[in-house]
Amino acid sequence: MQNIDYIKALRLYGQHLTNKTDKRTVVRDLNGLQSQFMSNAFHGLRIRCNEVVTEADFGGGLVKNWTLRGTVHVFAKEDLPLFIRENYRLLDFILPTWWNSRPCWNLTPERQKYFSEVILEALKDYPKSREALKEICRKNGMTEAEEGSMFDPWGGGIRELCQRGFINYTVKEEKEFELTPEYVPMSNSEAETELLRRYFTNFSPASVKNAAYYFGVSQTKIKALMKTLPVESFSADGVEFYHIGALPSDVPEIPKCILLSGFDQLMLGYKKEENPFLPKENLRGIFNLSGIVMPAILLNGRVLGKWKYKNGKIIFELFETVSESDKKTVSETASQLFEIKKESFLSL
C-alpha cells in the first residue's frame, strides 16, 4: 500500500514542481495555467521551468482563452484544436445560447453578427484592447445597451467570439485581443479523452472524484472516459487512486518550501477538501469566499500560509506558528525568486 507522502511526492513530480522542464511541456502537461491574473500564470510557469522565463518572452507560443470550467487559461497555441472547438467559426447567433437567453441581453442575432464582423475586421492589422474595440463599435452605431451585452464584464459577445475560434486574448496583463489562426478542431470525444489522459498522467495519483472536480463534470462521465485509457490504480487510506504509466520508485523528496502561484494547479487539480497538501483548517485561507485561490506557502509539504509580492515588497501571512528556521527557509525561497526590498511575516 502506498502512503500519502509518496502520493504527494508523485504529484509534485508530475506537475513539474520537482521535475522541471521547458515551457511548452509544462503548459501542455497541465492543460494550461489558469490566468485571471497574468502574474499568477507567469509565476506558476517559472517555478516549473528548467529554463529562464521572463515576463517579456512569457507569451511566446502561448494563447489565452476560456477553457476548463469556463475559466481563462494560458495554453500552448498548438492546443487550440483541443480547447476551442464548439461552434467553430460560426457567425450565426440565431440559436439560443446562455448569453442571448438572458433577459438583460440587448443584441439581436443580426446586430451581434454585424458587430462581430466589425471587431474581426478591426483586428486584422494588430491586436486591440477592449476599450479600443468598444470605441470602434460605437463609431459603427453600437448603442450603450448593445455595448453592455457585447462587452459584458463576464464575457458576452466578445467571449463568444473567443469560444468560437475567431479571437483570443494576447498573453499580457492588459486585456487585449488578437485574431486566432485557423485550425481544424478536435471532436469532443477525442478532446475529452486527451485532456483526461493528461490529467491521469501528470496530476496522478488522483481519484475519480478529484478528476470530476477538476473538469467540472460528473464522476459517471469520468468513469466512461477512463474505459478508453490505460489507467492503473492502487488503494491508499481507503481511496482508489488512478494513474497512467508506471509509477517511479525513486522520486525527489518533497521540497522544504515552494511558493505556489495563485490559482495553482496543485490546488485546483484536486477536490480541495481532500487535497493532502491543504489542511482542512487552512482551506478558507487559500480558497476565499469570492472565488479567489490565493498564492500558497507550501512548507514541508503542507500549506501553512499565503504570500503576496508587489514592488519589491513581500508579505507572508501564516495560518500556523512556525519556527524561526522555517521562516528563514521561506525568506530564502522568496529571495531566489524575487528582488526583495522588504519582507514581513503576519499571523492570521
N, C-alpha and C positions, 0 to 999 in steps of 0.2 A: 504493500500500500504506500502511495506517495503522500508526503506530508505537505502542509500548507506553505512552509518556507521554500520547498522545491517548486511548488506551483508559482509562487511569487517570483522566484529567480527565473523561471521559464518565461513568464510574461514580460519581465524586464528585457530579457534576451530577444524574444520575438518582436517586441516593439522597438528594438534598436536603441534601447537606453543603456544596455551593456554590450551591445553588438553593433557598434556604429557603422554606418555605411554611407553611400552617396545620396544626394538629394532626391534623385529620381526614384531610387529604390524605396526610400522612406515613404514618400507620398503615395506610391503605388501599393506598397505592402499594407499601409494603414488606411487605405480607402480615402486618402486626403486628410487634411487637417482642418478642423472647424475654425472659422475665421471671421466671426462677427467683429472682432478687434484684430487687425492685422498684426499687431505686435505679439499677440498670443501665438499665431501661426508661425511667425518668424522664430520666436523663441522655441516653440515645440519642435521645429525642424533642426535648429542648430544644436540642440542638446542631443540630437540623434545622429548627427552627421560626422563623418571622419574627414570632411573637407571644410575649408573655411567658407562660410556663407555670410555675406554681408547684406545689409538692407538694400544696397544699390543693385546687387545682382540676384537677389532673392527670387524675383518673379520670373526669371528666365526659364522658359519651357513649361510654365505653370499657368493655369487659368483659375478664376474664382467664380463660383456659381452655386445655386441652390442644389443640394444633392440629398444626402441621407437625412431622414427625419425632418425634411423640409427646412434644413438649416444651411447656411452658407459655408462652403468648404473651399480651400485651395487644393488643387489636384493637378496631376500631370496632363498636359494638353492632349497627349495621345489617348487619355482615358475619357475624352468627350463622348465617344460612342457608347461607353459603359454607363455613364451617369446621365446624360441628356439625350433622351430617346422618345419621350411621349410627344405626340402631335408634331413630329419633326418637320420644321419649315412650313407649318400650316398657318396661313394668314386668314383663315376663316374663323370668325368668332361667334357664329350663329348658335352653335350647340351650347347647352348650359355648362357652365364651369362654376367652381367655388366662388370665383370673383364676380361674374356677371349675374349670379343668383342672389347676391346680397341686396337688400332694399336700398342701400346707400350708393349703389353703382350708378354712375351717370354717363356711361358711354354706350351708345347703340353699337351693334356689331359693325355697322358701316363706318361709324366715326372711329371706332377702335382700330379698324383696318387702315383707315386713312392716316391716322396719326402714327400708327406703327410704321407705315411706309415713309412718312416724313422723318421719323427717327432713324430708320435704316439708311435713308439717303444722306442724312446729316453725318452719319458715322463713316461714310465711305472714305473720307480723306484722312481723318485722325480721330483718336478717342476723345470723348467729351464727358464733362461732368453732368450730374443730374440737373443742376441749375442752368447750364448751357442748353441742354436739351429742352428744358421747360420753356426757356425764352424762345427757342426756335419754334416750338409748338404754339406758343402764344401768337407769334407773328403769322402763323398759318391758321389762326382762327380758333384756337382752343379756348374754351370758357373756363372760368375758375372751378366750376363743378366738375367739368371733364378732367381738368388737371388733377383734382383730388383723387380721381379714380386711376388715371394713367400713372400717376406718381405717388400712389398710396404709400405711406411710410412702411407698410409691411410687404410692399412689392407691386401690387396692382398690375397694370398693363405692361409696365417695364419687366416685371418678374415673369409674366407670360412669354415675353419675347426671349428672355433668358432660358426659360424651361422648354422652349420650342426650338432651341438651337440656332437662334438668329444672332444673339449678342451675349456677352458675358462681362463681368467686371474685369478691369485690369487689376493686377496684383499689386495694389498700392493701398495706403491708409485712406487716401481720398476716394470717395465714391465716384468712379469714372467708368464709362462703358466703352467697349470696342466691338467690332463685328467678329463673329465666331467663324473660323474656317469651315468650309463644307466637309462633311464626312458621311459615312454610312453607319447609322445607329445599330446597336445590337438589339436582338429581340429581348423582351422582358425576361423570359425564362433563362436565356443564355446569360444575361447580365446578372440576374439574381443569383444564379449558381456561381458565377465568377466572384461576386462580392462575398458570398458565404465561404467560398474556398479560401479567399484571402484571410477572412476572419479566423477560421479554424486553423489556419497555418501560422498567422502572426499574432493573434490575440490569445492563442491557446496557452494552457488548457482552459477551456471555458465550457459552461453548461448550456443547455438548450435555452434556459431562462435568460442567461446572460446575452445570448445571441438575439433572442426576441426583443429584449430591452434595447440593445444597441441599434437594431434595424427598425424598431418601432412596428413590428408585425407580431402575429400570433405564434405561439410555440408550435401549433399544428403546421403552420406554413414552414417553419424552420425544419421540422422533422421530415416533411415531404421533400424539401430540397436536399436534405442530408442523404437521402437514399441514392442520389446521383453522385455522391462524393466519397472518396476513400477514407472516411473518418474511422478513427480508432478511439477507444475510451478506457478509462480506469476510474475507480472509486476512491474518494478521499473524504473523510468526515461525513459519510452518508450521502455525498453528492456525486453524480456521474459527470465526469469531465471528458470533453472530446478534443481531439487534435488531428491534424493531417501531417503525415510524415513522422519519422522516428524521433522520439524524444531524446535529446542529447543527455548523456550521463554526466558530462562534465560541463556545467555552465558557470559563468563568472559569479562570484559571491555578490550578494545584494550590497550595493554601494552604501557607504556611510551616509551620504547626503545627495539628494537630487532636488533641484529647484524646478518643479514641473511648470508647464505653461498653464495659463487659464484655458479652460475647455480642453484639457489634455486628454488624449486617447486612453491613457492609463486610468483616468477617472470615468470617462464616458463609455468605455468599452465593455463595462460590466454593470449589472444591476447594482446600484450604489449601496443598497442596504446589505449586499453580500460581497462587497469588494474587500478582500483581506488586507489591502493596504490602508483602508479607511475605517478607523474605529467608529462605531456607531455614534458614540458621544461627540465625535468631531465632524459628523456628516454635515450638519447645518452650517458649520463654519466654511465649508467649501461649496456646497450646493445651496445657495441662498434662495429665499422665497421669491426673488424676482427672476429666477431662471438663469442667473449668472453662475458659472463654475469658476471659482477663484483659483489663482496660481497657488499650488500647494507646496509646502515644505515636506519632502519625504525624508525622514530621518530614521536610520536603522530599519528601513522597510515599513515605517508607519507614518501616516500623515499626522503631523503634530502641530501644524500651523499653516499660515498663508503668508505671502510676501507681496511687496509692491515696489517697483523701481521707477523713478522718474527724475530726470535732470540730475543724474549723478547721486541721488539720494535713494536709499533703500530702507524699507521698513519691514521688519519681521514681526508678525503677530502670532504669538504662541498660544495654543489651546491647553497646553500642559506645562508643568515645570520641567525644565531640562537642565542638565549640568552645564557648568561653565565650559567644560571641554566640548560638549555638543554645540554650544553657542559658537565657539571658535571654529568648529567644523563648518557650520552653516555660513559664517562670515567668510571663511576661506573659499568655500564653493562659490559664493557670490562674487568674490574678488576675481576669480578665474573667468567669470562671465561678463562682468561689468567693470567700468571705471567708476569707482565709488568715492565720492567726496565725504559722505556722511551716512552712517547707519544707526539704526535704533531697534531695540527689542521691546515689544509691548506684550503684555499678557492680557488675555481676554477673560 
